[in-house]
Amino acid sequence: MSDLLSPERGKTVPMRPAAILFDWDNTLVDSWAVIHAALNECFTAMERPLWTREETEAKVRGSLRDTFPEMFGNRWQDAERAFYDAFGRIHLTQLTPLPGAADLLRELSGSGVYLGVVSNKRGQFLRLEAEHLGWQGHFKRLAGAGDSARDKPHRDHIDHALGLGTASPGPIAGQDVWLVGDADVDMLCAKNAGCQAVLVRPTAPAAGEFNAAAPDLYFPDLKSLAAHLRTA
């Protein structure tokens, strides 16, 4: 099998993995508008200054249970309720697949590659969205925030998405598993689990941007990723 050499880490990357785990928000679906609106409703309820869209995109990385206690202190559960009240009202009405996502998942689901999701979106909302899009059948496991002991970037989340520790585990985490995402937290999660880190976003990674958790592969969009996998 041919290999690709990662210029960021100098590692050899299998061209066709045994498993692909996807981030969800802004990797497979466009979620920024919904996240931004729900956060600002939360901030209004908590009497906090609102964020611009640019601030939301720059600051939102970890799961709510990991970030809200620091942001809101002992009122973080009130903030959690305000956020999810807003999010629950609007997330399905504004759910938009990113270009190429539906075609890529349809192709991969019939190829024998193990597919899963590793998301810091609460599990119940993640599965609702997958069902709404008709995508739930593509994935062996949809791992959302709260589904494992610790959320992304911890490897617990990867292990859960692969079914490790269950009666029917998926592929063993390692070089044959790709984690595809759009953010630094995804690259760090892949590194923590010993997986291949695959960055998909319009902007190529800048020198030194990701430090020790640099991506192994980069694609500007899902259509480019699909084209690569067809030739692997």
N, C-alpha and C positions, 0 to 999 in steps of 0.2 A: 504494500500500500504506500502511496506517496505521502509525504509529510510536508507541512508548511513550517518554516522557521520563524519564530516570533522575534522580531527585531527588538521588542521592548525587554524581553527577559533572556533571549538567547536560548530558548527551549524549543524542542521539537514537538509539534502539535499534530496529533492524528487528524487527517483530513475528514474522516467520517466517524463521528463518535457513536458509542453504544447507547448513550442517553443524552438528551438535551433538556435542561431545566431552564425555563424562561422566567425572568421577572415579568410582572404583569403591567403595572402602571407605567405608561410612556415607553414601554418596550413593545407590547402587543396592542394596547389600547391607549388612546389619548385621554388622560385623566386630569391634566393640570387645571382646566377650568373648574371642574367639580371640586377638586381638593382646595383650590384657592377660595372659591365661594364658601365652602363649608368652614374653612379656617377663619375667614373673616366674620362669619356669623358667630362662631365660637368666641372670637376676640371681642366682638360687640357685647355678647352676653357677659363676658368676664371683665368688661371695661378696660380692655387693652387696646393700644394703637393698632390700626389695621396694617396689613402688609400689602405691598404692591405685588403684582404678578411676578415680577423679577425676583423679589425677595422670597416668595413662596418656592419658586423653582430652584433657587440657590440653597435654601435652608432645609427643605423637606427631604429627609433621607431615612432616618430610623423609623421603627414602628411607634405608634402612639404610646404604648405602655412603656417604651424606653425613653421617649422624649418629653412627654407631658409632665411627669413629676418634676423634672428640672425646670421646665418652663413656668409651671403654675404652683409649684410647691404643694402644700397640703390641700389645695383646692383643685388638684389635677383631675379628680374624678368628676367634679362638677363640669370642668372644661371638656372632659371626655364625653359626657352626656350631651352637652351642647353641640359638640362637633358631630357626633353620630346622629343626633336628631336632624341636623341640617343635611348631612351626607345621605342619610337614608331616604330623604324626600326627593333628592335630585339625581342620584348617581345613575339610575337606569335610564332616565329620560335623556341624559346627555352622553351616554356611553357610545364611543366612536372607535371602531377598530382602526389601527394604523394601516397605511397602504401596504398591501402584500401579506398582512398577517393571516387572513383567512386562507389564502392560497397556500402559504407555507405550511400551516398546520394541517391542512387537508393532505398535502403531499407527504408530509412526514408521518402522519398517523397510519398510512398504509405501507410504510417502508420497513417496519420492524424496529425502528428506533424508539426507545423508551422516552416518553414525553411527560414532563411534569412542570409544575409552577412553584416558584419560591417567591412569595410576595410579603411585604410588610403591610398589606391591606388586611383588615380583620377577615378571618376565614369565611365567616358567614356571608359577607359582602362579595368576596372573591368568587365563591361558588354560585351566588345569585347572578353575578355578571356573566360567568361562563355559561350558565344555563340560558340566560337571556339571549346570548349570542349564538347558542347552539353549538358551543365548543366543548362542552364538558366531556363528550365522548372521545375527544382527541387525547385526553390526559389520563395517565395511570393514577396520578395523585395531584391534587391542588392544595398546596401547603400555604396557608395564610397566617397572619400574625395571631399568636395565641394557640396555634395548633401544636406547637412543640414547646419544650421547656424554655427555649430562648429563640428570639427572632433573628433574622438577618442583621448583622453579618456573621453570627455564630454558626458553626457547622451543624448544630442540632437541626437547624431548619433544612439543610441539604439532606441530612440523614432521613428526616421525616418524609421529604418529597420523594426519596428513593425507596421508601418502605423498609429501610434497614431496621432490624429488630422485630419485624412482623413475620408472619408465616409465609408470605410471598414477597420477598424483597426484590427490588429492582437491581440494576447493575451496581457493582461496588464503586463507591466514589473514588475518583482518581483521574488519570489522564484521559480515560475513555468517556468521561462525563464533562459536558460543556455547560457552563452557566452563562446564559445570554441576558445581558441587561444594559441599561443606559447610564448607570451612575457608579460613583466610586464605591458605594456600599455593596454593589453587586460584585465588583472586582475583588474587594476585600473578602467577601463571603466565599468566593471561589478559591481564593488563596488559602483561607482558613480550612477548607475542606480538601485541599489538594486537587481541585478540579481545574479545567481550562477556563480562563476568564475571557469571555467574548463580548466586546463592547459594540453596541449598535446605536448609533446616533448620527445626526448630520455632520457634527464637527469632529474632526480627527483629534485624537489625544495629543495634547501639547507635550513637549519634552519636560519630563519631571512632574507632570500634572498628577500622576497617580502614585508616585514614589514607589514603595515596595510592592504595591498591589497593582502594578501596571497590567493592562490587558495583554493576553497572548495573541488575540486576533482582533481586528477591527473591521467593521463593515458600516458604510454610511446609512444603510437602510435594510429592511427585511428582504426586499427583492434581491439585493446583492448577496445576502446570506443564502437565500434560496438558490441562486445561481451557482454559488460555490458548492453547495451540497449536492446539486444535480450532477456535478462533474467529479465529485469525490469518489 
